[in-house]
Amino acid sequence: MENLMLSISGMHCATCAQKIEKVLTATKGVLSITVNFSTENAAVSYDEHVIDEKKIFKVIEKTGYKAEKNIAANQRLKERRKMKKKWLGRIIITIVLTVLVIAGERFVSFIPQFPVQLLNPVLLLLTLGVLYLGAFEVLKKSFQNIITFSISKNLLPGTGLAILSLYTTILTIAPSLAPHIHDFFYTRLYV
């Protein structure tokens, strides 16, 4: 299925838009069509194996109107698809890393020669991977807000995530500092 955004000229009223919708709906391969008379735009979903863009343009021209590809709207659709693919990949990798973090100790028991002292650093790296993949944009925008002294919806969660990741990193690298860091975070930051 492909989506196509069109600019249609020559329409005089809402009936013209309905006429285009009726003709294109009856065309084999067109899955859906929405024509907006006031903006002179149309959104067409079609099966690219049955019909192509040229045929859609010809059908519209036969009804007496001129259609052109709306490049800006089509570019936004492509960017949206690209972003969805990117986030889908991130979500899958994040889920896998999260499962590894949650089940980390159980997996290590199956590896007889795995050094136990490396378990926490490995789990930290996996957790930081989850944090990077899942919340990088929030952290980035939060730090931009801090630098520019501005406020947005990302400031509080981003700052919280940064403090939490710093806290867990320090405790993993230097567990002997745990009582001091624990006291600092609970007395200074929560009060």
N, C-alpha and C positions, 0 to 999 in steps of 0.2 A: 504494500500500500504506500502510495506517495501522496504528499500534500502539496497543493499549489495555491499560491495567493495571486490573484489577478486584479488589475485595475480595468474597469469596463467603462467605456465612454459611449455616449449616445442614448442613455436612458433618460426618459422624460418624466416618469412617474413610478410608483411602486408596482404597477401592473407590468411594466417592462422587466423589473427584477423578477417578478413571479414567472413571467414568460421564459426567461433564461433558465430559472430553476427547473421549470417543467420540462423544457427541452433537454437539458443536461441530465436530469434524473432519469429520463427515458433512454438515454444513451448507454449502450452496453459498455461496462467497465467503470462507469462513474458510480462511486459508492455513496457519496453525499455531496451536496452543493448548498452553499448559503450565500445569497447575494444581498448586499446592503445598498439600497438605492441612495441613501443620503451621503454615504462615503464613496460610492461608486467602486466598491471593492467586492470581491468574491473569494470564498474559500472553497476549494475543490479537493476532495479526497478521491483517488482513483486507483485502479489496479493497473500498474505499469505493464503487466504482461498482456493486457487486453487492449488498452488504449494509451496513447502517448499525448504529450502536450500539444503537438501540432494539430491533432484531430480535435482536441478540446477547443482550440482557437478557431478552427474551421466551423465547428458546430455553432459557436457563438456568433461568428461572422455571418453564417447563413441566416441567423435570426435577425440580422440587421444591426448588430452592435460591434464595436471594436474592442478587442481585449488585448491587454499587454501584461507581461509578467511584472508583478510588483516585487521588484528586486529587494527592497528593504525588508519587507515582510518575509520573503523567502529566506533571506539571510538570517533573520531572527529564528525562524523555524530550524534551520540547519544548526545554528549555535545551540539552541535548546536541546536538539537531539544529541549533539556532541557532549553537552554538559550532563545529560542523563546517562550516557555511556560511561563518562568519567566517574560519576558518582556511584553508578552501579558497581563498577570495578572496585572502587574504594570501600563500598559497603561489604562486598564479598570478602575482600582481604581483611577488613576490620573484624568481621564475624569469625574468620578462621583464627586470627591472632587472639581474639577474645577467648575463644574455646581453648586455645593452647595455654593462655594465662590461667584460666579457671581450672583446667585439668592438669596444670604443670607438674604438681607433685606426684600425681598418679602416673603420668607419662615417664617421669624420671625413674620410678620404681621398676620399670621394664628394662631400663638400661643399667646393667649391673656395675659398670665401671664409671658411671657419671659422678664427678666430684660434687658432693653435696654443697660445698661452699660456693659453687658457681650457680646454684639454683636461683637465688635472689637476683643476682645481676642479669641472668638470662630472662627471668620474669620481668625485671625492670625494663629491659630493652624491648621486649614484646609489648609491654604496657605503653611505653613511649611511642612505639609504632602505632598502636591503636589511637593514642592521643593525637599524633601527627596526622594520621589519615582522617580521623573523624572530626577533629576540632581545629585543624590548622587555620581555616578561614576566621573562626571566632577569635583565636589567639592573635592572629595578625591584625584584625580590626581593633581588638582590645588594646594592643600595644600602640597602634596608630592613634587611638583616642588618648592614651596616656601621654604620648609625645606632643600632641597638639592641644592638650588640656580641653578636650571636648568629651561629650557624653553620648553614648548610644546604647542600644539594647545589648551589644556584645561586651561592654565594659565589665560588668559584674561577673558574668560566667567566665569570660576570658581571664580575668584577674584571679578568680578562684581556681581555675584549672592550672594556671601558671604557678600559683603558690603550692597547690597540692602536688604538682609534678616536681617542684623544687624540694619540697618536704620529703617525698618518697625517695628521690634521688639521693639526697644527703643521708637519709637513714639507711639506704642500701649500701652506699659506698663506705660510710663510717658508722656502723651500728653502735659503737661505743658512745657516740654523741647523742644517742636517743633520749636520755633523761633531760639533757640541757635543751635540745631542740624542742622536745615535747613541752617543756615549761615555757619556752619562749613563745611558741605558736599559741598555746592555750592562754597564757596570761597577757600577752601583748596584743595579739591579733583578734582575739575574741572578746576582749573587754572594751 
